[in-house]
Amino acid sequence: MCREFKSPPRYQLDKKNMRNINLKNKKVFVAGHTGLVGKSLCKRLEKENCKILTCTKKKIDLRNFTKTNNWLKSKKPDYIFICAARVGGILENSLYPADFIYDNLSIATNLIHLSYKHRIKKVLYLGSSCIYPKFSKQPIKEDSLLTGSLEPTNEWYAIAKIAGLKLCKAYSVQHKCNFISAMPTNLYGPGDNFDVNSGHVLPGLIHKIFDALKNKKKTITIWGTGKPKREFLFVDDLADALVFLMKKYNKSDHINIGSNQEVTIKNLAKIISKVANFKGKFIFDKKKPDGTPRKFINSKKINKLGWKSKTNLLDGIKLTYKWYLKNKDK
């Protein structure tokens, strides 16, 4: 005979303390602490004097429901940042669509449902600006979600991320959980994935330009026309924004996080060349896909709450390139 599943009682939110959460001495779980965002977030959380909880993929595969459930039951975190995800550039998304949608759906469903089950005080789920339609009106507002078709080269990742933020909202609506979602623009910074096949455009260009300098190449080939425009956010700025939202934002609707700095891929390559002192030329392979023509998100919502990015693109690239030179062999 099948047992009837009994849901935990509804959350009793402490509305007095929702607006200004104090993380001091609280147990804060950063899911995905070894990734670009996770590393920066852990560094930022050290300033909050909280107890940072982490687990490696070797120890706990977050795609595994039972192991994740047992770990959360044992550790009893107060707050959770869900930064864990399978990420990659256009090539990887195209080659492994099943892996991208399965892995990211599994991580989201496990952590969000189990956060409800274990009565976690608050959860922040990290999405991505690729959730928005390919031809969204610019700058992209939060309500642009599901108003058009996605960019085909990363739709599998995007669909999983959309499901994650909708899960957060569903649990907030039905069970009154304080589960929020944040949508950052394109990220970069120390600790990024600089592989030209699996990484994103900015770290990929850093790798290509360094390789050209090392091997005395006079030309570098870049996918597409170089005309698409992108907004880039330094990862330490994102980490600061995530802590800010965990403390102050409590609505079930997702919120954008951007830098308000936009650049074409061609000009991005020129900026990196200037930082690296590369004097060669760029060849744009127009047979390769450009991806979304423009992706510039509207960050007015978080700006009105009192948060703005601090790092300009040139300074952020200088810091990233410096880190890459020191750690490229690793």
MIGU-309878 format. One line per field, with one value per residue (C-alpha): z, x, y; residue in three letters; residue number from 1. Coordinates in Angstrom, 1 decimal, padded with zeros to 4 digits. Layout:
BEGIN
w	c(Z;...)
u	c(X;...)
v	c(Y;...)
res	c(ALA;...)
n	c(NUM;...)
REM end
This chain:
BEGIN
w	c(000.0;-000.9;001.9;001.5;001.3;004.0;003.2;006.0;007.6;005.8;006.6;009.3;008.0;010.5;008.5;011.0;010.2;006.5;005.3;007.0;007.5;009.6;008.5;011.5;013.2;010.8;008.8;005.1;002.4;-000.9;-003.4;-006.2;-004.1;-006.5;-009.4;-010.6;-008.6;-005.6;-004.9;-005.0;-002.9;-000.2;-000.1;000.2;002.9;005.1;005.9;007.3;010.1;009.2;009.1;005.5;004.5;001.4;-000.2;-003.2;-006.1;-005.0;-001.6;-002.6;-006.1;-006.0;-008.8;-006.3;-004.3;-001.4;-000.8;-001.0;001.4;003.9;003.8;004.3;007.2;008.8;008.3;008.9;007.0;007.8;004.3;000.9;-002.2;-005.2;-007.5;-008.6;-012.3;-015.4;-017.6;-020.9;-024.1;-027.5;-028.5;-025.3;-025.3;-028.8;-028.3;-024.9;-024.8;-022.8;-020.2;-019.8;-019.3;-017.1;-014.8;-014.2;-013.7;-011.2;-009.2;-009.1;-008.3;-005.6;-003.7;-004.0;-002.9;-000.1;001.1;001.5;003.2;005.7;006.3;005.2;006.2;002.8;-000.6;-003.4;-006.8;-009.3;-012.9;-016.1;-018.5;-021.3;-019.9;-021.9;-025.5;-028.2;-029.6;-026.3;-026.3;-024.9;-022.1;-021.0;-018.2;-015.8;-017.4;-020.8;-019.6;-021.8;-024.3;-027.2;-028.4;-026.8;-028.5;-030.0;-029.1;-025.3;-025.0;-023.0;-020.3;-020.4;-020.1;-017.0;-015.5;-016.2;-014.5;-011.4;-011.0;-011.6;-008.9;-006.4;-007.2;-007.0;-003.6;-002.5;-003.7;-002.5;000.7;001.5;001.3;001.1;-002.1;-004.4;-007.8;-009.3;-013.0;-013.6;-016.9;-018.5;-015.8;-015.8;-013.4;-011.6;-011.5;-014.8;-017.3;-020.0;-022.2;-025.8;-026.3;-023.1;-021.8;-022.5;-024.9;-022.6;-020.9;-024.2;-025.9;-023.0;-023.7;-027.5;-027.2;-024.7;-026.9;-029.9;-027.9;-026.7;-030.2;-032.0;-034.1;-036.0;-036.4;-034.1;-035.4;-033.6;-034.1;-035.7;-037.0;-033.9;-034.0;-031.2;-028.0;-024.6;-021.0;-018.6;-014.8;-012.7;-010.5;-007.2;-007.9;-008.4;-005.1;-003.3;-005.1;-004.0;-000.3;-000.7;-002.0;000.6;003.2;001.7;-001.2;-000.4;-003.4;-005.4;-008.8;-010.1;-010.2;-012.7;-011.8;-014.4;-014.7;-017.1;-019.3;-022.8;-025.5;-028.9;-029.2;-031.6;-029.1;-026.3;-028.2;-028.6;-024.9;-024.0;-026.7;-025.1;-021.6;-023.0;-025.4;-028.5;-031.7;-034.2;-036.2;-035.7;-038.3;-037.8;-039.0;-040.2;-040.9;-037.2;-035.1;-033.4;-030.8;-029.5;-031.3;-028.2;-024.5;-022.2;-019.1;-017.2;-013.7;-012.5;-010.0;-008.0;-008.5;-006.8;-003.9;-003.3;-005.1;-008.1;-009.6;-008.8;-011.3;-014.8;-017.6;-018.2;-014.6;-014.3;-017.4;-016.0;-012.7;-014.7;-017.0;-014.1;-012.4;-015.6;-016.0;-012.5;-012.8;-016.4;-015.9;-013.2)
u	c(000.0;001.3;001.7;000.1;002.8;002.3;003.6;005.5;003.3;003.3;006.1;005.4;007.5;008.8;007.8;009.4;012.9;012.4;013.5;016.9;018.3;021.4;023.7;026.0;026.5;024.0;024.7;024.9;025.2;026.8;025.8;028.5;031.2;034.0;032.6;033.2;030.3;030.6;034.2;033.6;030.4;032.3;034.9;032.2;030.3;033.4;032.6;029.3;030.8;028.5;029.3;029.8;028.8;030.1;030.2;032.2;030.6;032.8;031.2;027.6;026.3;023.4;021.7;021.2;018.0;018.7;022.3;021.4;018.5;020.7;023.3;020.8;019.2;022.6;024.0;020.7;021.6;019.6;020.1;021.0;022.5;022.0;025.0;025.6;025.0;026.4;027.5;029.3;029.6;027.8;029.8;029.2;025.5;025.2;027.0;025.5;021.8;020.6;023.3;022.7;018.9;019.1;021.9;020.5;016.9;018.0;020.1;017.2;014.4;016.4;017.6;014.4;012.1;014.4;014.7;011.0;011.0;013.7;012.2;015.2;014.6;015.5;016.8;018.4;018.4;020.9;019.6;021.0;020.0;019.9;016.4;015.0;013.8;016.4;014.8;013.7;013.1;016.3;017.2;015.5;013.0;012.0;008.6;010.1;010.3;008.4;007.3;009.2;011.4;014.8;018.3;018.6;022.3;021.6;017.9;018.5;020.3;017.8;014.8;016.3;017.0;013.5;012.1;014.3;013.0;009.4;009.9;011.0;008.0;005.6;006.9;006.6;003.0;001.8;003.8;004.8;008.5;010.9;012.6;013.9;015.6;018.3;019.1;022.7;024.0;027.2;029.8;033.6;036.5;039.2;038.6;036.6;036.7;039.2;038.9;038.0;035.6;033.7;034.1;032.2;033.3;035.3;037.6;037.8;039.2;041.7;042.9;043.1;045.0;047.5;048.0;048.7;051.2;052.9;053.1;053.8;050.6;049.6;045.9;043.1;039.9;036.7;033.3;030.6;030.6;031.8;028.7;026.6;026.5;027.0;026.8;029.4;029.4;032.5;031.9;032.8;030.1;027.6;028.7;028.0;024.6;023.6;024.4;022.4;019.4;019.5;019.4;016.8;014.8;011.8;009.5;008.8;009.4;012.9;015.2;017.9;021.5;023.6;026.5;024.8;028.0;027.6;030.2;030.3;032.3;034.7;035.4;035.7;038.5;040.2;040.0;041.5;044.2;045.1;045.4;047.5;049.5;048.5;049.2;047.7;044.5;041.2;039.5;035.7;034.4;030.9;030.0;029.9;026.8;026.6;024.1;021.7;022.3;022.0;021.7;021.5;019.3;017.3;018.7;016.6;014.8;017.9;019.4;016.3;016.7;020.2;022.6;024.9;027.9;031.3;033.8;034.1;034.9;038.5;039.5;037.7;039.5;042.8;042.2;041.0;044.0;046.4;044.8;044.9;048.7;049.4;047.1;047.0;049.2;046.8)
v	c(000.0;003.4;005.9;009.3;012.1;014.7;018.1;020.0;022.8;026.1;028.6;031.1;034.0;036.5;039.6;042.0;040.6;040.0;043.4;043.4;039.9;039.7;036.8;037.0;033.6;032.0;028.9;029.8;027.1;028.2;025.5;025.6;027.2;026.0;027.9;031.5;032.9;030.6;031.4;035.1;034.8;032.8;035.6;038.2;036.3;036.2;039.9;038.9;036.7;033.8;030.1;029.2;025.7;024.1;020.6;019.4;017.5;014.5;014.5;015.4;015.3;017.8;015.9;013.0;013.7;011.2;012.3;016.0;015.4;013.7;016.4;019.2;017.2;016.8;020.4;022.3;025.6;028.7;030.3;028.9;030.5;028.2;029.0;025.4;024.8;023.2;026.1;026.6;028.5;028.1;025.1;023.0;024.0;022.8;019.5;018.4;019.6;016.7;017.1;020.8;020.5;017.4;018.5;022.0;020.8;018.2;020.6;023.1;020.7;018.9;022.0;024.1;021.3;020.1;023.7;023.7;020.3;021.3;024.7;026.8;030.4;031.9;030.7;032.7;031.0;032.3;032.3;033.8;036.6;033.9;033.1;036.1;035.9;036.3;039.5;041.1;044.8;046.4;047.0;043.8;044.2;041.4;041.1;040.2;036.6;034.1;036.8;035.2;032.4;031.7;031.9;028.3;028.0;027.9;027.1;023.9;025.8;028.6;026.3;024.7;028.1;029.3;026.2;027.0;030.5;029.4;026.7;029.4;031.4;028.4;027.5;031.1;031.4;028.0;027.5;031.1;030.2;033.1;031.9;034.6;034.6;036.8;037.1;038.4;039.6;038.1;037.4;037.4;037.7;035.8;032.0;032.0;029.2;030.3;027.3;028.4;025.4;025.4;029.0;032.2;034.9;037.2;034.6;032.8;035.9;036.4;032.8;033.4;036.7;035.2;032.2;034.6;036.5;033.3;031.8;035.2;035.0;038.1;037.2;035.8;034.3;035.1;033.5;035.6;039.1;040.9;043.1;041.6;043.8;042.4;043.7;042.3;042.3;041.7;038.6;040.4;042.9;040.1;038.5;041.8;042.1;038.6;039.3;042.6;040.8;038.0;040.7;043.0;041.5;039.3;039.3;036.2;037.9;037.5;040.6;041.6;042.3;044.3;046.7;049.2;048.8;047.6;046.7;045.0;041.8;043.6;046.4;043.9;042.2;045.6;046.3;042.9;043.5;046.8;045.3;042.4;044.6;042.5;044.4;041.9;041.8;040.0;037.8;037.4;034.0;035.0;031.4;030.8;031.9;035.3;034.3;036.9;040.2;042.3;041.5;044.4;044.0;046.6;046.9;049.8;047.6;046.7;050.1;051.7;049.3;050.9;048.6;049.5;047.8;049.4;047.9;049.3;047.0;048.0;047.7;044.3;043.0;044.1;042.2;039.2;039.1;039.5;036.5;034.5;035.1;033.9;030.8;029.8;026.7;025.4)
res	c(MET;CYS;ARG;GLU;PHE;LYS;SER;PRO;PRO;ARG;TYR;GLN;LEU;ASP;LYS;LYS;ASN;MET;ARG;ASN;ILE;ASN;LEU;LYS;ASN;LYS;LYS;VAL;PHE;VAL;ALA;GLY;HIS;THR;GLY;LEU;VAL;GLY;LYS;SER;LEU;CYS;LYS;ARG;LEU;GLU;LYS;GLU;ASN;CYS;LYS;ILE;LEU;THR;CYS;THR;LYS;LYS;LYS;ILE;ASP;LEU;ARG;ASN;PHE;THR;LYS;THR;ASN;ASN;TRP;LEU;LYS;SER;LYS;LYS;PRO;ASP;TYR;ILE;PHE;ILE;CYS;ALA;ALA;ARG;VAL;GLY;GLY;ILE;LEU;GLU;ASN;SER;LEU;TYR;PRO;ALA;ASP;PHE;ILE;TYR;ASP;ASN;LEU;SER;ILE;ALA;THR;ASN;LEU;ILE;HIS;LEU;SER;TYR;LYS;HIS;ARG;ILE;LYS;LYS;VAL;LEU;TYR;LEU;GLY;SER;SER;CYS;ILE;TYR;PRO;LYS;PHE;SER;LYS;GLN;PRO;ILE;LYS;GLU;ASP;SER;LEU;LEU;THR;GLY;SER;LEU;GLU;PRO;THR;ASN;GLU;TRP;TYR;ALA;ILE;ALA;LYS;ILE;ALA;GLY;LEU;LYS;LEU;CYS;LYS;ALA;TYR;SER;VAL;GLN;HIS;LYS;CYS;ASN;PHE;ILE;SER;ALA;MET;PRO;THR;ASN;LEU;TYR;GLY;PRO;GLY;ASP;ASN;PHE;ASP;VAL;ASN;SER;GLY;HIS;VAL;LEU;PRO;GLY;LEU;ILE;HIS;LYS;ILE;PHE;ASP;ALA;LEU;LYS;ASN;LYS;LYS;LYS;THR;ILE;THR;ILE;TRP;GLY;THR;GLY;LYS;PRO;LYS;ARG;GLU;PHE;LEU;PHE;VAL;ASP;ASP;LEU;ALA;ASP;ALA;LEU;VAL;PHE;LEU;MET;LYS;LYS;TYR;ASN;LYS;SER;ASP;HIS;ILE;ASN;ILE;GLY;SER;ASN;GLN;GLU;VAL;THR;ILE;LYS;ASN;LEU;ALA;LYS;ILE;ILE;SER;LYS;VAL;ALA;ASN;PHE;LYS;GLY;LYS;PHE;ILE;PHE;ASP;LYS;LYS;LYS;PRO;ASP;GLY;THR;PRO;ARG;LYS;PHE;ILE;ASN;SER;LYS;LYS;ILE;ASN;LYS;LEU;GLY;TRP;LYS;SER;LYS;THR;ASN;LEU;LEU;ASP;GLY;ILE;LYS;LEU;THR;TYR;LYS;TRP;TYR;LEU;LYS;ASN;LYS;ASP;LYS)
n	c(1;2;3;4;5;6;7;8;9;10;11;12;13;14;15;16;17;18;19;20;21;22;23;24;25;26;27;28;29;30;31;32;33;34;35;36;37;38;39;40;41;42;43;44;45;46;47;48;49;50;51;52;53;54;55;56;57;58;59;60;61;62;63;64;65;66;67;68;69;70;71;72;73;74;75;76;77;78;79;80;81;82;83;84;85;86;87;88;89;90;91;92;93;94;95;96;97;98;99;100;101;102;103;104;105;106;107;108;109;110;111;112;113;114;115;116;117;118;119;120;121;122;123;124;125;126;127;128;129;130;131;132;133;134;135;136;137;138;139;140;141;142;143;144;145;146;147;148;149;150;151;152;153;154;155;156;157;158;159;160;161;162;163;164;165;166;167;168;169;170;171;172;173;174;175;176;177;178;179;180;181;182;183;184;185;186;187;188;189;190;191;192;193;194;195;196;197;198;199;200;201;202;203;204;205;206;207;208;209;210;211;212;213;214;215;216;217;218;219;220;221;222;223;224;225;226;227;228;229;230;231;232;233;234;235;236;237;238;239;240;241;242;243;244;245;246;247;248;249;250;251;252;253;254;255;256;257;258;259;260;261;262;263;264;265;266;267;268;269;270;271;272;273;274;275;276;277;278;279;280;281;282;283;284;285;286;287;288;289;290;291;292;293;294;295;296;297;298;299;300;301;302;303;304;305;306;307;308;309;310;311;312;313;314;315;316;317;318;319;320;321;322;323;324;325;326;327;328;329;330)
REM end
